[in-house]
Amino acid sequence: MDILFSLLGLMFILFGLAGSLLPIIPGPPLSWIGLLFLYMTTAVPNDTMFLVITGIVAIAIFTLDYFIPAIGTKRFGGSRSGVIGTTIGLIIGLFSPIPAGIIIGPFIGAFIGEKYNNANNNQALKAALDCF
C-alpha cells in the first residue's frame, strides 16, 4: 500500500507543479493532495502540523490565484464580457499551436470581450493590457 500511496503522491505533486505553468490546473491543491498521500505512507516521515499549515497555505494561494485577476480586471475598468473573454482566450491560447498562445490568447480574448461590450478601441485595448 505504501508503494501505491507514494506513486499517487508523486503523481499529484507533479500535476501540481504543472499547474504552476498551466493556469487551468489548480496547482496548490493538487500538490497538497500529493502531500496527503505521502503522509499516509510509512516510507516518508511527515508531521500533522506541517500538513495542516501547508493545507491552509494551499487554500489561500488557490483562492488568491483565481479571484484576484477577476477583481483586478473589474477594478481597472474591465467588464464582465472582458473577464469572460480573457478566460476563453486563455483556454484557446493554451491549446493553440502557436508558441505564445498562452499570452496572446487572453489579450485577444479580453479585447474581443470588451468590443462585444460596446467599448471603443482605446477602452478595449486598455482593458486587454490590464489583464496582464
C-alpha positions in Angstrom: 0.0 0.0 0.0 3.0 2.3 0.6 4.1 2.0 -3.0 0.6 2.9 -4.2 0.3 6.0 -1.9 3.9 7.0 -2.8 3.2 6.8 -6.5 -0.1 8.7 -6.2 1.6 11.3 -4.1 4.3 11.8 -6.7 1.8 11.9 -9.4 -0.3 14.6 -7.7 2.8 16.7 -6.8 3.9 16.6 -10.5 0.4 17.6 -11.6 0.6 20.4 -9.0 3.9 21.6 -10.5 2.4 21.5 -13.9 -0.3 23.7 -12.5 2.3 26.4 -11.8 2.8 26.7 -15.6 -0.7 25.9 -16.8 -3.3 28.2 -15.4 -6.2 25.8 -15.9 -4.7 23.2 -13.5 -5.2 24.1 -9.8 -1.5 23.5 -8.7 -1.5 24.2 -4.9 -4.5 21.9 -4.1 -3.1 19.1 -6.2 0.3 19.4 -4.7 -1.3 19.3 -1.2 -3.2 16.2 -2.1 0.1 14.7 -3.1 1.5 15.6 0.3 -1.6 14.0 1.9 -0.9 10.7 0.0 2.7 10.8 1.2 1.5 11.5 4.7 -0.4 8.2 4.6 2.7 6.2 3.9 5.2 4.9 6.4 8.1 5.4 4.0 8.0 9.2 4.2 8.0 10.8 7.7 5.6 13.7 8.0 4.2 15.9 10.7 0.5 16.6 11.2 1.2 20.3 11.9 3.1 20.5 8.6 0.2 19.0 6.7 -2.3 21.5 8.3 -0.1 24.5 7.6 0.5 23.5 4.0 -3.2 22.9 3.6 -4.0 26.4 4.8 -1.4 27.9 2.5 -2.7 25.9 -0.5 -6.2 27.0 0.1 -5.1 30.7 0.4 -3.0 30.6 -2.7 -5.7 28.8 -4.7 -8.3 31.4 -3.6 -6.0 34.3 -4.5 -4.9 32.8 -7.8 -8.5 32.6 -9.1 -10.2 35.6 -7.6 -7.5 38.4 -7.7 -7.4 38.6 -11.6 -11.2 38.9 -11.8 -11.2 41.6 -9.1 -8.3 43.4 -10.8 -9.9 43.4 -14.2 -13.1 44.8 -12.7 -11.1 47.5 -10.8 -9.2 48.7 -13.8 -12.2 49.2 -15.9 -12.9 45.8 -17.5 -16.4 44.5 -17.9 -17.8 41.1 -17.3 -17.5 40.4 -21.0 -13.8 41.2 -20.8 -13.3 38.8 -17.9 -15.2 36.0 -19.8 -13.2 36.9 -23.0 -10.0 36.6 -21.1 -10.9 33.2 -19.7 -12.0 31.9 -23.1 -8.9 33.3 -24.8 -6.7 31.7 -22.1 -8.2 28.3 -22.7 -7.9 28.6 -26.5 -4.4 30.0 -26.3 -3.4 27.2 -24.0 -4.2 24.6 -26.7 -3.2 26.6 -29.7 -0.2 25.5 -31.8 1.5 28.9 -31.6 4.3 29.2 -29.0 3.0 32.4 -27.3 -0.7 31.3 -27.3 -0.9 31.4 -23.5 0.0 35.1 -23.6 -1.7 36.2 -26.9 -5.0 34.3 -26.2 -6.0 36.2 -23.0 -5.1 39.5 -24.6 -7.2 38.9 -27.7 -10.0 37.4 -25.7 -10.2 40.5 -23.4 -10.1 42.8 -26.4 -12.9 40.9 -28.2 -14.9 40.7 -25.0 -14.7 44.4 -24.4 -15.6 45.1 -28.1 -18.6 42.8 -27.6 -19.5 45.0 -24.6 -19.6 48.0 -27.0 -16.3 49.6 -25.8 -14.3 51.8 -28.2 -10.9 50.7 -29.3 -9.0 52.6 -26.7 -11.1 51.2 -23.8 -10.9 47.7 -25.2 -7.1 47.9 -25.6 -6.7 49.3 -22.1 -8.7 46.5 -20.6 -6.8 43.9 -22.7 -3.5 45.3 -21.5 -4.7 45.3 -17.9 -5.4 41.6 -18.0 -1.6 41.1 -17.6 
